[in-house]
Amino acid sequence: MSTRQNGRRRPTGPEVPAEVRAELDSVYRSIISRAPEHDIDPTLDRVAQVCELLGDPQKAFRTIHLTGTNGKTSTARMTERLVREHGLRTGRFTSPHLTSVTERIAIDGEPISAERFIEVWKDVAPYVEMVDTSSQAAGGPRLSFFEVLTVMAFAAFADAPVDVAIIEVGLGGRWDSTNVVDAEIAIITPVALDHQQWLGDTVEEIAAQKAGIVKDGATLVLAQQDPIAEDVIVEIAAARGAHVVREGTDIEVAERFAAVGGQLMSLRTPAGLYTEIFMPVYGAHQAHNALLALTATEALVSGGGALDGDVVGAAFQGVDSPGRLEVVRRSPTILVDAAHNAAGARALVDAIEESFDFTRLVGVVGILADKDAETILSLLEPVLAEVVVTQSSSVRSHDVDDLEEIAVDIFGEDRVRSAGRLDEAIDVAAGRAESEDLIGVGTGTGVLVTGSVILAAEARTLLGLA
């Protein structure tokens, strides 16, 4: 089980030897002591300087760069799986992590080892320190936590070496530290209001930040968007001479059915129609993510031409998306989902209604204080018989008593309970779910743990998936 340091997950695990675990923990404490990833200083200069000192490792491989408000990590995982199935060596950089920081840097689909994480840190640390010193001398900050991890990912990928890196932004796009890459393909998933304190108060402002990842002459694969966001993104892409492939115009989910353990899809791209593809994840939103991933892979592997349908089918059949409507236990069924904003909650509710037939579903909900708890709980209310509000161990968690008050206004007092600890909340929710199970084997009853990525991660750990 992972442990905690200052409210953040520490990268420990029973499979790592004690001496390696201790050194990894020390490295992680050193990195996490820097400015957190949600506290951005809008410049690419520090990361660019470290990369230059390292010989520009980010130029050693081809890149697919992803941004958007929701669906980035799932789309990145699907894209990586498709690219790897075509015989190319892959690197994948995603955030945040669920259990261990090493998950963020994956090579050939597998997180780098604790030993390798330590080695990469030792390789880049002297150069990070040089830029830290220069920045502080000029009155600026040290590299942030996320900036350091970005540099480490680039270094690990170049050293492997990988053929293609699938890089997910941390926050926004234009000023995100990953944007030092010169990606030939960009993917923008649906854009909505989120992180307004850093990205802007309107969809237009946020869309402009996201569109900042599109490079001159690149291919942009664009999800179906709010028309306002789409106009902004397309205008920016056109100014950069990018080729835009738009969902709803150039590509579509042609057909989709819920299936046992996932869904069956037919996806239409500019190159043709791929039919009867099985993917073992739930929800219409995941099919749309798959469409983006497939289109981007076509652009990378064949220059936009059709791919072998059997290879595509094998890739999608091997897709997983931990912490995204993931069944982590049966009897009662326990689902874990990282939905942490309104758009994520809507997608979650739609997927539950389509793919599961619960007679009684009890929610365990913990939300970060900077999120719109009222909207998230209101969206969840129709599918939940009751809710148990709780909190993760993050220092940013919404106070349980305050969250309970909000929940009572939405659900009514009789449908709301609270627990200060997640393990207690899950136990209470499981008991409440089974309280009306007349058969006694968990049929039709379930627990949904959601509200933040950190809460999802901790639930997975508690339930033995870490």
Helices and strands as residue ranges (DSSP letters): E 4-5, E 8-9, H 18-32, H 45-53, G 57-59, E 62-67, H 72-85, E 90-93, G 101-104, E 105-107, E 110-111, H 114-137, H 145-159, E 164-168, G 177-180, E 185-188, H 196-199, H 203-210, G 211-213, E 219-222, H 227-239, E 243-246, E 252-259, E 262-269, E 272-279, H 284-302, H 309-317, E 326-329, E 333-336, H 342-355, E 360-365, H 373-380, G 381-383, E 386-389, H 400-411, G 413-415, E 416-418, H 422-434, E 445-450, H 453-462
